[in-house]
Amino acid sequence: MKNGHNIASYFTGRKLILPFIIGLAMAAYFFLQDFDTEAYRNINWTTESSIWLIAAVFAIFSRLMSYAYRLIVLSNYEISWIRAVQIVVLWEFSSAISPGIVGGTAAALLLLAREKKIDSGKGTAIVLATSFLDVLFYVLAVPVLALWVSRVAVIPQSIGYLSDTSIWNYFITIYFLFLCWALLLGFGLFFRPKSIARFVLLFTKFHFLKRYRYQVLAWGNNLIAAANEFKTQRFSHWIKAFMGTILAWVSRFILVNCLILAFGNGTAVVEIFAKQLVMWAALMIPATPGAAGMAEWLFSGFMNEYFINAQVTNTAAFIWRLLSYWPYLFAGIVVFPVWYNATSSRKQ
């Protein structure tokens, strides 16, 4: 694999053009539609509001450092804090310019391949482990929060042309797929990797899946390599990695809570968390980079009840994306040359 050439192609200025245009257009559309300056006069800005806005910024850093910690743990502490933060920023950049369901997996493999102490087998293991831990958090968080909040409190009556029934059915379908993926990946990583690889490969016998046979075969080989890496890991190793995962996801979700507390009325913390779990499932499907457009639309549909009017809701959605999406678009371009030059002398 020509790591240098391949990884450099992910982090060029022209990669920003399409995501920037689409993201800016969507942000402007939702922010400026029916724009009314009078809508802001009812906001009672206090010292507490400023504190919550600062807390929202802190949540961004907490998420970044939590993902970096997880990466350090999964690498058996062979990646430094500085390098881990750089990799996470570049990983998030790749996700920001890719459709939700694609994410930054391909770039992550190339990023880890340039680390001196991380061979291809360990790099693959780390990427698959992060995927497993993220999905594991999701499939566990949904039933836990379901004990606290009801379906009626979480699912809006309608979002545009979508009824509450269609939203619920879609969410259940996505959750079931995530559950199956977590079981399949978990069983393959820790118990029978070869059996799972062969099982998944069987599906490529269907005519419409034959063209994916090579990719599935490569995925199966990666799964086996990852399982071999994990054989010697202690249970405490996975507890630490999962704790990092939990903190990262809580930081991701608490950002919205902070914005609602700053601009609206967001005392229903668990309810808002549950709403974001449903939103996150929907954001896996959009074909636009970073789910631009869909993210703002869903935020308005799910969170409008916590704000005094639609204009303030759209403003909060804009700030949400400004803090959680836009920074990685530009940080990736800035961080990449620094990381690339530092790793060039370590591994070609």
Residue frames as qw, qx, qy, qz and C-alpha x, y, z in Angstrom:
[[0.000, 0.888, 0.460, 0.000, 0.00, 0.00, 0.00],
 [0.401, 0.351, -0.021, 0.846, 1.36, 3.38, -0.93],
 [0.301, -0.665, -0.569, 0.378, 0.40, 5.07, 2.25],
 [0.216, -0.383, 0.004, 0.898, 1.90, 8.45, 1.50],
 [0.090, -0.077, -0.535, -0.837, 0.12, 8.93, -1.81],
 [0.305, -0.484, -0.782, -0.249, -3.21, 7.49, -0.68],
 [0.331, -0.629, -0.531, 0.461, -3.50, 9.32, 2.63],
 [0.163, -0.277, 0.081, 0.944, -2.46, 12.66, 1.13],
 [0.111, -0.269, -0.641, -0.711, -5.35, 12.43, -1.34],
 [0.310, -0.629, -0.710, 0.057, -7.83, 12.55, 1.57],
 [0.337, -0.751, -0.275, 0.497, -6.60, 15.85, 2.97],
 [0.351, 0.166, 0.313, 0.867, -6.34, 18.32, 0.11],
 [0.134, 0.274, 0.199, -0.931, -7.95, 21.74, -0.06],
 [0.403, 0.024, -0.525, -0.749, -10.19, 20.69, -2.94],
 [0.306, -0.264, -0.912, 0.071, -11.75, 18.04, -0.70],
 [0.021, -0.373, -0.522, 0.767, -13.30, 20.94, 1.19],
 [0.155, 0.029, -0.343, -0.926, -15.07, 22.48, -1.78],
 [0.444, -0.309, -0.703, -0.463, -18.14, 20.23, -2.02],
 [0.439, -0.476, -0.687, 0.330, -18.69, 19.80, 1.76],
 [0.165, -0.274, -0.203, 0.925, -18.16, 23.54, 2.25],
 [0.240, -0.079, -0.399, -0.882, -20.64, 24.54, -0.46],
 [0.505, -0.380, -0.723, -0.280, -23.29, 22.04, 0.63],
 [0.442, -0.410, -0.608, 0.517, -22.80, 22.73, 4.34],
 [0.079, -0.193, -0.094, 0.974, -22.85, 26.49, 3.89],
 [0.321, -0.185, -0.512, -0.775, -25.91, 26.35, 1.62],
 [0.521, -0.435, -0.731, -0.072, -27.83, 24.17, 4.08],
 [0.360, -0.370, -0.477, 0.711, -26.82, 26.28, 7.07],
 [0.051, 0.074, -0.101, -0.991, -27.86, 29.48, 5.28],
 [0.387, -0.297, -0.653, -0.579, -31.17, 27.94, 4.18],
 [0.523, -0.506, -0.678, 0.106, -32.25, 26.83, 7.65],
 [0.349, -0.346, -0.333, 0.805, -30.89, 29.92, 9.38],
 [0.027, 0.145, -0.149, -0.978, -32.34, 32.50, 7.00],
 [0.196, -0.401, -0.767, -0.461, -35.71, 30.97, 6.11],
 [0.362, -0.784, -0.431, -0.263, -38.42, 33.25, 7.47],
 [0.504, 0.016, -0.381, 0.775, -35.68, 35.24, 9.23],
 [0.283, -0.830, -0.295, -0.380, -37.08, 37.55, 11.87],
 [0.318, 0.366, -0.495, 0.721, -34.92, 39.65, 14.18],
 [0.514, -0.473, 0.118, -0.706, -37.88, 40.16, 16.50],
 [0.900, -0.166, -0.387, -0.108, -37.71, 36.47, 17.38],
 [0.626, 0.143, -0.507, 0.575, -34.54, 37.09, 19.40],
 [0.161, -0.552, 0.187, -0.797, -36.04, 39.77, 21.62],
 [0.801, -0.440, -0.084, -0.398, -37.70, 37.16, 23.82],
 [0.808, 0.077, -0.465, 0.353, -34.41, 35.50, 24.73],
 [0.468, -0.865, 0.096, -0.152, -33.49, 36.22, 28.33],
 [0.719, 0.398, -0.416, 0.389, -29.69, 36.12, 28.18],
 [0.596, -0.782, 0.121, -0.136, -28.13, 35.65, 31.62],
 [0.108, -0.694, 0.711, -0.050, -24.81, 34.72, 33.14],
 [0.707, -0.063, 0.690, -0.144, -26.09, 31.17, 33.34],
 [0.772, 0.610, 0.133, -0.119, -26.66, 31.21, 29.57],
 [0.288, 0.819, -0.496, 0.027, -23.03, 32.19, 29.02],
 [0.430, -0.455, 0.766, -0.147, -21.88, 29.40, 31.32],
 [0.810, 0.218, 0.527, -0.140, -23.87, 26.82, 29.37],
 [0.639, 0.758, -0.118, -0.057, -22.43, 28.09, 26.10],
 [0.003, 0.724, -0.683, 0.094, -18.93, 27.71, 27.52],
 [0.650, -0.171, 0.715, -0.190, -19.90, 24.22, 28.68],
 [0.824, 0.512, 0.186, -0.158, -20.94, 23.43, 25.09],
 [0.414, 0.783, -0.461, 0.049, -17.45, 24.35, 23.88],
 [0.328, -0.517, 0.762, -0.213, -15.94, 22.24, 26.66],
 [0.847, 0.121, 0.460, -0.239, -18.06, 19.28, 25.48],
 [0.714, 0.668, -0.202, -0.062, -16.33, 19.46, 22.09],
 [0.154, 0.676, -0.688, 0.214, -12.91, 19.13, 23.71],
 [0.605, -0.265, 0.666, -0.347, -14.16, 16.39, 26.03],
 [0.898, 0.347, 0.183, -0.197, -15.36, 14.36, 23.05],
 [0.554, 0.718, -0.413, 0.078, -12.04, 14.84, 21.26],
 [0.084, -0.590, 0.741, -0.309, -9.95, 13.81, 24.27],
 [0.770, -0.092, 0.526, -0.350, -12.19, 10.82, 25.02],
 [0.880, 0.468, -0.021, -0.081, -11.75, 9.47, 21.49],
 [0.343, 0.722, -0.562, 0.211, -7.99, 10.09, 21.78],
 [0.438, -0.447, 0.696, -0.353, -7.87, 8.18, 25.08],
 [0.903, 0.142, 0.329, -0.239, -9.74, 5.25, 23.52],
 [0.722, 0.638, -0.263, 0.043, -7.27, 5.21, 20.65],
 [0.019, 0.678, -0.671, 0.299, -4.35, 5.18, 23.07],
 [0.670, -0.236, 0.616, -0.341, -5.83, 2.27, 25.03],
 [0.908, 0.341, 0.178, -0.165, -6.62, 0.23, 21.91],
 [0.588, 0.689, -0.393, 0.154, -3.04, 0.75, 20.68],
 [0.856, -0.314, -0.264, 0.315, -1.72, -0.59, 23.99],
 [0.322, -0.895, 0.026, 0.307, -0.36, 2.87, 24.79],
 [0.667, -0.025, 0.386, 0.637, 1.93, 2.86, 21.77],
 [0.213, 0.668, 0.326, 0.634, 0.39, 6.09, 20.42],
 [0.251, -0.120, -0.378, 0.883, 1.14, 9.33, 22.28],
 [0.121, 0.684, 0.543, -0.471, -1.52, 11.83, 23.33],
 [0.115, 0.607, -0.227, -0.753, -0.43, 14.37, 20.72],
 [0.079, 0.144, -0.835, -0.525, -0.45, 11.80, 17.94],
 [0.073, 0.412, 0.903, -0.100, -3.80, 10.38, 19.10],
 [0.169, 0.699, 0.312, -0.621, -5.42, 13.82, 19.05],
 [0.130, 0.482, -0.497, -0.710, -4.05, 14.45, 15.56],
 [0.022, -0.057, -0.948, -0.311, -5.38, 11.12, 14.28],
 [0.120, 0.563, 0.756, -0.311, -8.82, 11.73, 15.79],
 [0.176, 0.668, 0.020, -0.723, -9.01, 15.19, 14.19],
 [0.160, 0.348, -0.695, -0.609, -8.05, 13.76, 10.79],
 [0.036, 0.237, 0.970, 0.032, -10.45, 10.84, 11.29],
 [0.174, 0.655, 0.547, -0.492, -13.27, 13.28, 12.06],
 [0.162, 0.560, -0.307, -0.752, -12.30, 15.37, 9.03],
 [0.078, 0.084, -0.892, -0.436, -12.62, 12.33, 6.80],
 [0.066, 0.470, 0.862, -0.181, -16.05, 11.61, 8.32],
 [0.132, 0.652, 0.244, -0.705, -17.11, 15.24, 7.81],
 [0.258, 0.488, -0.455, -0.699, -16.47, 15.08, 4.06],
 [0.147, 0.010, -0.955, -0.259, -18.08, 11.64, 3.64],
 [0.619, -0.348, -0.371, -0.599, -21.71, 10.45, 3.70],
 [0.570, -0.527, 0.402, -0.486, -22.81, 9.31, 7.16],
 [0.978, -0.064, 0.144, -0.137, -22.91, 5.59, 6.42],
 [0.763, 0.496, -0.274, 0.310, -19.41, 5.70, 4.83],
 [0.613, -0.774, 0.054, 0.148, -17.67, 7.58, 7.62],
 [0.150, 0.867, -0.475, -0.018, -13.89, 7.84, 7.82],
 [0.916, -0.241, 0.320, 0.016, -12.98, 4.15, 8.08],
 [0.828, 0.452, 0.039, 0.329, -10.84, 4.01, 4.93],
 [0.187, 0.825, -0.274, 0.458, -8.86, 7.06, 5.98],
 [0.640, -0.655, 0.326, -0.234, -8.48, 5.69, 9.52],
 [0.967, -0.005, 0.172, 0.186, -6.76, 2.57, 8.21],
 [0.625, 0.590, -0.062, 0.508, -4.28, 4.69, 6.25],
 [0.189, -0.853, 0.241, -0.422, -3.70, 7.04, 9.18],
 [0.787, -0.514, 0.328, -0.092, -2.83, 4.21, 11.53],
 [0.930, 0.258, 0.070, 0.252, -0.68, 2.51, 8.87],
 [0.404, 0.743, -0.221, 0.485, 1.80, 5.41, 9.08],
 [0.521, -0.758, 0.298, -0.254, 2.39, 5.03, 12.80],
 [0.243, 0.593, -0.764, 0.072, 5.75, 3.39, 13.49],
 [0.187, -0.193, 0.901, -0.339, 4.57, 0.91, 16.11],
 [0.671, 0.296, 0.437, -0.520, 1.25, 0.06, 14.44],
 [0.145, -0.120, 0.850, 0.492, 1.42, -2.65, 11.78],
 [0.400, -0.076, -0.493, -0.769, -1.43, -3.32, 9.34],
 [0.472, -0.306, -0.827, -0.023, -2.91, -6.06, 11.53],
 [0.246, -0.397, -0.561, 0.683, -3.03, -3.90, 14.64],
 [0.127, 0.130, -0.115, -0.977, -4.34, -0.92, 12.66],
 [0.453, -0.200, -0.667, -0.556, -7.19, -3.00, 11.30],
 [0.432, -0.362, -0.780, 0.273, -7.90, -4.33, 14.78],
 [0.106, -0.283, -0.344, 0.889, -8.12, -0.81, 16.21],
 [0.299, 0.020, -0.318, -0.900, -10.53, 0.38, 13.50],
 [0.527, -0.266, -0.743, -0.315, -12.80, -2.64, 13.90],
 [0.370, -0.325, -0.694, 0.525, -12.68, -2.28, 17.69],
 [0.067, 0.179, 0.155, -0.969, -13.78, 1.36, 17.52],
 [0.448, -0.099, -0.523, -0.719, -16.65, 0.37, 15.23],
 [0.526, -0.290, -0.799, 0.021, -17.70, -2.38, 17.62],
 [0.261, -0.294, -0.559, 0.730, -17.50, -0.17, 20.73],
 [0.198, 0.063, -0.077, -0.975, -19.49, 2.64, 19.10],
 [0.559, -0.172, -0.584, -0.564, -22.27, 0.31, 17.99],
 [0.483, -0.256, -0.784, 0.294, -22.19, -1.51, 21.34],
 [0.034, -0.172, -0.379, 0.909, -22.76, 1.80, 23.13],
 [0.396, -0.012, -0.279, -0.875, -25.72, 2.52, 20.88],
 [0.609, -0.193, -0.699, -0.322, -27.45, -0.83, 21.24],
 [0.432, -0.286, -0.708, 0.480, -27.04, -0.69, 25.04],
 [0.007, -0.098, -0.219, 0.971, -27.98, 2.98, 25.45],
 [0.403, -0.196, -0.461, -0.766, -31.33, 2.63, 23.66],
 [0.610, -0.414, -0.665, -0.117, -32.92, 0.08, 26.05],
 [0.403, -0.246, -0.507, 0.721, -31.41, 1.82, 29.09],
 [0.092, 0.049, 0.030, -0.994, -32.96, 5.16, 28.16],
 [0.453, -0.276, -0.626, -0.572, -36.20, 3.40, 27.20],
 [0.455, -0.394, -0.734, 0.314, -36.61, 2.62, 30.91],
 [0.193, -0.366, -0.307, 0.857, -36.74, 6.36, 31.64],
 [0.279, 0.363, -0.098, -0.884, -38.65, 7.91, 28.74],
 [0.642, 0.388, 0.629, -0.203, -41.62, 6.88, 26.65],
 [0.460, 0.272, 0.606, 0.590, -41.93, 6.65, 22.88],
 [0.086, 0.879, 0.443, 0.155, -44.41, 9.54, 22.86],
 [0.322, -0.887, 0.048, 0.327, -41.91, 11.82, 24.61],
 [0.497, -0.390, 0.519, 0.576, -39.11, 11.00, 22.17],
 [0.334, 0.266, 0.703, 0.569, -40.75, 10.68, 18.74],
 [0.184, 0.252, 0.025, -0.950, -42.27, 13.91, 17.33],
 [0.608, 0.449, 0.520, -0.397, -45.82, 13.73, 15.97],
 [0.731, 0.606, 0.253, 0.189, -44.41, 14.62, 12.57],
 [0.332, -0.579, 0.314, 0.675, -41.33, 16.05, 10.86],
 [0.203, 0.349, -0.522, -0.751, -42.25, 17.47, 7.48],
 [0.709, 0.107, -0.439, -0.541, -43.77, 14.63, 5.48],
 [0.431, 0.092, -0.876, 0.198, -42.76, 11.99, 8.06],
 [0.664, -0.557, -0.169, -0.469, -45.34, 10.82, 10.59],
 [0.426, -0.604, 0.597, -0.311, -44.47, 9.57, 14.06],
 [0.937, 0.018, 0.326, -0.126, -45.23, 6.01, 12.92],
 [0.783, 0.578, -0.125, 0.193, -42.84, 6.17, 9.97],
 [0.048, 0.778, -0.513, 0.360, -40.12, 7.71, 12.17],
 [0.678, -0.415, 0.532, -0.292, -40.60, 4.96, 14.75],
 [0.957, 0.218, 0.192, -0.025, -40.57, 2.15, 12.17],
 [0.568, 0.718, -0.303, 0.264, -37.42, 3.53, 10.59],
 [0.208, -0.710, 0.562, -0.370, -35.70, 3.82, 13.96],
 [0.844, -0.217, 0.442, -0.211, -36.62, 0.23, 14.94],
 [0.892, 0.443, -0.003, 0.086, -35.27, -1.04, 11.61],
 [0.349, 0.755, -0.427, 0.356, -31.96, 0.79, 12.01],
 [0.475, -0.592, 0.544, -0.358, -31.65, -0.32, 15.63],
 [0.953, 0.000, 0.285, -0.105, -32.19, -3.96, 14.64],
 [0.756, 0.588, -0.172, 0.233, -29.48, -3.64, 11.96],
 [0.030, 0.753, -0.509, 0.416, -27.07, -2.12, 14.49],
 [0.741, -0.393, 0.454, -0.301, -27.87, -4.87, 16.97],
 [0.964, 0.236, 0.112, 0.044, -27.15, -7.55, 14.36],
 [0.520, 0.715, -0.315, 0.345, -23.92, -5.79, 13.41],
 [0.294, -0.696, 0.522, -0.395, -22.81, -5.59, 17.05],
 [0.883, -0.191, 0.391, -0.175, -23.52, -9.29, 17.61],
 [0.881, 0.451, -0.006, 0.144, -21.82, -10.30, 14.36],
 [0.347, 0.756, -0.384, 0.400, -18.75, -8.16, 14.93],
 [0.470, -0.627, 0.492, -0.378, -18.48, -9.01, 18.63],
 [0.947, -0.067, 0.302, -0.086, -18.77, -12.75, 18.04],
 [0.799, 0.543, -0.091, 0.240, -16.24, -12.52, 15.21],
 [0.148, 0.798, -0.416, 0.410, -13.70, -10.45, 17.13],
 [0.364, -0.551, 0.609, -0.439, -13.76, -12.47, 20.34],
 [0.781, -0.091, 0.560, -0.262, -14.95, -16.00, 19.56],
 [0.722, 0.183, 0.623, 0.237, -15.13, -17.40, 16.01],
 [0.105, 0.678, -0.228, -0.691, -13.63, -14.98, 13.48],
 [0.040, -0.184, 0.838, 0.513, -13.16, -17.56, 10.72],
 [0.157, 0.448, 0.880, -0.032, -16.73, -18.82, 11.03],
 [0.163, 0.781, 0.308, -0.518, -18.14, -15.30, 10.85],
 [0.025, 0.552, -0.486, -0.677, -15.93, -14.44, 7.87],
 [0.067, 0.048, 0.924, 0.373, -17.16, -17.52, 6.00],
 [0.156, 0.596, 0.744, -0.260, -20.77, -16.85, 6.99],
 [0.161, 0.762, 0.057, -0.624, -20.72, -13.29, 5.65],
 [0.025, -0.382, 0.695, 0.608, -18.95, -14.44, 2.48],
 [0.275, 0.308, 0.908, 0.070, -21.90, -16.78, 1.76],
 [0.280, 0.746, 0.392, -0.460, -24.10, -13.77, 1.03],
 [0.086, 0.614, -0.437, -0.652, -21.94, -12.86, -1.97],
 [0.269, 0.090, 0.914, 0.289, -23.33, -15.92, -3.74],
 [0.339, 0.735, 0.514, -0.285, -26.48, -13.92, -4.38],
 [0.571, 0.515, 0.359, 0.528, -26.34, -12.45, -7.85],
 [0.037, 0.927, 0.124, 0.351, -26.80, -8.82, -6.77],
 [0.516, -0.823, 0.235, 0.040, -24.00, -9.15, -4.17],
 [0.922, 0.123, 0.114, 0.350, -21.39, -10.94, -6.27],
 [0.427, 0.741, -0.087, 0.511, -19.60, -7.70, -7.15],
 [0.338, -0.812, 0.294, -0.375, -18.86, -7.16, -3.43],
 [0.972, -0.137, -0.164, 0.094, -17.15, -10.53, -2.97],
 [0.619, 0.364, -0.312, 0.622, -13.63, -9.09, -2.98],
 [0.150, -0.598, 0.255, -0.745, -14.51, -6.42, -0.40],
 [0.828, -0.428, 0.024, -0.361, -16.25, -8.97, 1.84],
 [0.924, 0.059, -0.246, 0.287, -13.29, -11.34, 1.56],
 [0.359, 0.472, -0.332, 0.734, -10.93, -8.51, 2.55],
 [0.471, -0.575, 0.162, -0.649, -13.21, -7.63, 5.48],
 [0.952, -0.259, -0.120, -0.111, -13.15, -11.26, 6.63],
 [0.760, 0.225, -0.309, 0.525, -9.35, -11.36, 6.52],
 [0.024, 0.561, -0.269, 0.782, -9.23, -8.12, 8.50],
 [0.730, -0.497, 0.011, -0.469, -11.61, -9.57, 11.07],
 [0.955, -0.098, -0.213, 0.180, -9.39, -12.62, 11.55],
 [0.520, 0.382, -0.299, 0.703, -6.28, -10.44, 11.86],
 [0.278, -0.597, 0.172, -0.733, -8.04, -8.24, 14.43],
 [0.881, -0.393, -0.100, -0.245, -9.17, -11.25, 16.46],
 [0.846, 0.087, -0.299, 0.433, -5.58, -12.48, 16.62],
 [0.194, 0.508, -0.269, 0.795, -4.53, -9.09, 18.00],
 [0.508, -0.528, 0.094, -0.674, -7.17, -9.25, 20.73],
 [0.838, -0.138, -0.527, -0.007, -6.41, -12.74, 22.05],
 [0.581, -0.020, -0.513, 0.632, -3.97, -11.50, 24.67],
 [0.115, -0.471, 0.072, -0.872, -5.98, -8.49, 25.87],
 [0.113, -0.205, -0.814, 0.532, -7.30, -8.43, 29.43],
 [0.066, -0.719, -0.683, -0.110, -10.89, -7.59, 30.30],
 [0.257, -0.738, -0.197, 0.592, -9.73, -4.35, 31.96],
 [0.260, -0.129, 0.469, 0.834, -8.37, -3.26, 28.59],
 [0.043, -0.458, -0.702, -0.544, -11.88, -3.32, 27.11],
 [0.267, -0.764, -0.523, 0.266, -13.42, -1.65, 30.15],
 [0.278, -0.537, 0.065, 0.794, -11.06, 1.31, 29.71],
 [0.106, 0.051, 0.603, 0.789, -11.75, 1.51, 25.97],
 [0.144, -0.606, -0.731, -0.278, -15.51, 1.32, 26.54],
 [0.279, -0.724, -0.361, 0.517, -15.34, 4.00, 29.24],
 [0.185, -0.321, 0.297, 0.880, -13.64, 6.27, 26.71],
 [0.026, -0.312, -0.746, -0.588, -16.40, 5.44, 24.24],
 [0.216, -0.714, -0.658, 0.106, -19.15, 6.26, 26.75],
 [0.253, -0.647, -0.131, 0.707, -17.56, 9.59, 27.69],
 [0.142, -0.100, 0.503, 0.846, -17.13, 10.51, 24.01],
 [0.116, -0.470, -0.751, -0.449, -20.79, 9.80, 23.22],
 [0.271, -0.745, -0.516, 0.324, -22.06, 11.55, 26.34],
 [0.237, -0.478, 0.099, 0.840, -19.94, 14.57, 25.39],
 [0.056, 0.156, 0.657, 0.736, -21.38, 14.46, 21.86],
 [0.222, -0.618, -0.709, -0.256, -24.94, 14.45, 23.18],
 [0.342, -0.659, -0.406, 0.533, -24.45, 16.83, 26.11],
 [0.221, -0.043, 0.253, 0.941, -23.50, 19.52, 23.60],
 [0.203, -0.473, -0.579, -0.632, -27.15, 19.79, 22.50],
 [0.471, -0.662, -0.555, 0.179, -28.31, 19.88, 26.12],
 [0.400, -0.389, -0.118, 0.822, -25.94, 22.78, 26.81],
 [0.043, 0.139, 0.391, 0.909, -27.23, 24.74, 23.81],
 [0.347, -0.588, -0.634, -0.363, -30.83, 24.17, 24.85],
 [0.500, -0.627, -0.423, 0.422, -30.05, 25.33, 28.37],
 [0.320, -0.224, 0.078, 0.917, -28.33, 28.41, 26.94],
 [0.135, -0.030, -0.381, -0.914, -31.04, 29.41, 24.45],
 [0.572, -0.296, -0.498, -0.580, -34.15, 27.57, 25.55],
 [0.639, -0.421, 0.401, -0.503, -35.52, 25.28, 28.24],
 [0.694, 0.298, -0.647, -0.103, -33.71, 21.95, 28.37],
 [0.443, -0.483, 0.602, -0.456, -34.28, 20.47, 31.78],
 [0.948, 0.057, 0.202, -0.241, -35.43, 17.12, 30.35],
 [0.087, -0.678, 0.693, 0.227, -31.86, 15.81, 30.01],
 [0.475, -0.045, 0.877, 0.059, -32.66, 12.11, 29.51],
 [0.581, 0.641, 0.457, -0.206, -35.43, 12.88, 27.04],
 [0.304, 0.870, -0.275, -0.275, -33.08, 15.03, 24.94],
 [0.253, -0.465, 0.830, 0.174, -30.46, 12.27, 25.03],
 [0.573, 0.242, 0.781, -0.053, -33.03, 9.75, 23.79],
 [0.514, 0.797, 0.160, -0.272, -34.08, 12.05, 20.96],
 [0.114, 0.784, -0.547, -0.271, -30.48, 12.28, 19.80],
 [0.456, -0.168, 0.869, 0.095, -30.19, 8.49, 19.67],
 [0.599, 0.569, 0.558, -0.082, -33.05, 8.45, 17.19],
 [0.296, 0.909, -0.137, -0.258, -31.52, 11.36, 15.26],
 [0.222, -0.618, 0.708, 0.261, -28.14, 9.66, 15.07],
 [0.592, 0.153, 0.786, 0.093, -29.66, 6.58, 13.45],
 [0.511, 0.788, 0.328, -0.099, -31.25, 8.77, 10.78],
 [0.064, 0.906, -0.330, -0.259, -27.97, 10.58, 10.13],
 [0.563, -0.279, 0.727, 0.279, -26.35, 7.34, 8.96],
 [0.616, 0.474, 0.620, 0.108, -28.32, 7.37, 5.71],
 [0.287, 0.910, 0.040, -0.297, -27.90, 10.82, 4.04],
 [0.823, 0.323, 0.177, 0.433, -25.67, 10.92, 0.96],
 [0.156, 0.926, -0.092, 0.332, -24.48, 14.47, 1.64],
 [0.533, 0.295, -0.537, 0.584, -21.07, 15.05, 3.28],
 [0.093, 0.047, -0.611, 0.785, -21.43, 15.06, 7.07],
 [0.031, -0.578, -0.814, 0.049, -25.22, 14.66, 6.65],
 [0.028, -0.174, -0.026, 0.984, -25.44, 18.37, 5.80],
 [0.424, -0.143, -0.382, -0.809, -29.05, 19.47, 5.50],
 [0.679, -0.317, -0.641, -0.167, -30.52, 16.39, 7.13],
 [0.463, -0.165, -0.589, 0.642, -28.82, 17.21, 10.46],
 [0.077, -0.012, 0.151, -0.986, -30.31, 20.71, 10.62],
 [0.545, -0.206, -0.451, -0.676, -33.72, 19.47, 9.51],
 [0.667, -0.289, -0.683, 0.066, -33.83, 16.74, 12.15],
 [0.288, -0.086, -0.485, 0.822, -32.60, 19.11, 14.87],
 [0.293, -0.105, -0.042, -0.949, -35.49, 21.46, 14.13],
 [0.661, -0.213, -0.537, -0.479, -38.00, 18.61, 14.09],
 [0.686, -0.246, -0.644, 0.233, -36.84, 16.95, 17.30],
 [0.433, -0.213, -0.419, 0.769, -35.77, 19.94, 19.41],
 [0.032, -0.481, -0.248, -0.840, -38.21, 22.75, 18.48],
 [0.541, -0.674, -0.465, -0.190, -40.32, 22.21, 21.61],
 [0.650, -0.439, -0.270, 0.558, -37.44, 23.40, 23.80],
 [0.279, -0.030, 0.104, 0.954, -37.20, 26.84, 22.15],
 [0.207, 0.519, 0.413, -0.719, -39.55, 29.80, 22.13],
 [0.605, 0.667, 0.053, -0.431, -39.82, 30.01, 18.33],
 [0.908, 0.337, 0.174, 0.176, -38.55, 28.51, 15.06],
 [0.364, 0.853, -0.250, 0.278, -35.92, 31.22, 14.53],
 [0.381, -0.702, 0.557, -0.229, -34.21, 30.48, 17.82],
 [0.914, -0.038, 0.402, -0.027, -34.41, 26.74, 17.05],
 [0.767, 0.598, 0.018, 0.232, -32.67, 27.29, 13.70],
 [0.058, 0.868, -0.400, 0.289, -30.05, 29.46, 15.40],
 [0.663, -0.491, 0.545, -0.151, -29.33, 26.72, 17.94],
 [0.925, 0.244, 0.277, 0.090, -29.07, 24.19, 15.09],
 [0.505, 0.803, -0.183, 0.259, -26.60, 26.48, 13.33],
 [0.221, -0.771, 0.532, -0.272, -24.44, 26.82, 16.47],
 [0.880, -0.189, 0.424, -0.099, -24.65, 23.05, 17.01],
 [0.862, 0.430, 0.132, 0.234, -23.18, 22.42, 13.57],
 [0.213, 0.891, -0.277, 0.289, -20.75, 25.29, 13.98],
 [0.428, -0.668, 0.565, -0.228, -19.28, 23.57, 17.03],
 [0.789, -0.142, 0.593, -0.081, -19.57, 19.89, 16.07],
 [0.803, 0.449, 0.363, 0.150, -19.07, 19.83, 12.29],
 [0.401, 0.902, -0.061, 0.151, -17.36, 22.88, 10.84],
 [0.333, -0.821, 0.459, 0.056, -14.23, 22.91, 13.07],
 [0.759, -0.167, 0.597, 0.201, -13.13, 19.50, 11.78],
 [0.677, 0.685, 0.230, 0.139, -13.40, 20.60, 8.15],
 [0.246, 0.908, -0.243, 0.236, -10.72, 23.23, 8.65],
 [0.550, -0.666, 0.501, -0.062, -8.76, 21.60, 11.48],
 [0.917, 0.091, 0.362, 0.140, -8.09, 18.58, 9.27],
 [0.606, 0.729, -0.005, 0.318, -6.38, 20.72, 6.63],
 [0.102, -0.879, 0.365, -0.289, -4.28, 22.49, 9.30],
 [0.712, -0.486, 0.496, -0.104, -3.34, 19.37, 11.28],
 [0.950, 0.284, 0.126, 0.041, -2.57, 17.11, 8.31],
 [0.538, 0.716, -0.335, 0.293, 0.76, 18.70, 7.22],
 [0.288, -0.682, 0.560, -0.372, 2.03, 18.66, 10.81],
 [0.850, -0.167, 0.460, -0.195, 1.07, 15.02, 11.33],
 [0.878, 0.477, 0.004, 0.041, 2.23, 13.96, 7.86],
 [0.343, 0.762, -0.461, 0.300, 5.71, 15.48, 8.26],
 [0.452, -0.561, 0.598, -0.351, 6.07, 13.97, 11.73],
 [0.878, -0.020, 0.452, -0.153, 5.16, 10.49, 10.53],
 [0.711, 0.664, -0.224, -0.061, 7.13, 10.62, 7.27],
 [0.170, 0.666, -0.691, 0.226, 10.41, 10.09, 9.09],
 [0.550, -0.290, 0.684, -0.382, 8.93, 7.24, 11.13],
 [0.607, 0.161, 0.777, 0.030, 7.30, 5.00, 8.55],
 [0.203, 0.348, -0.485, -0.776, 7.33, 5.17, 4.77]]
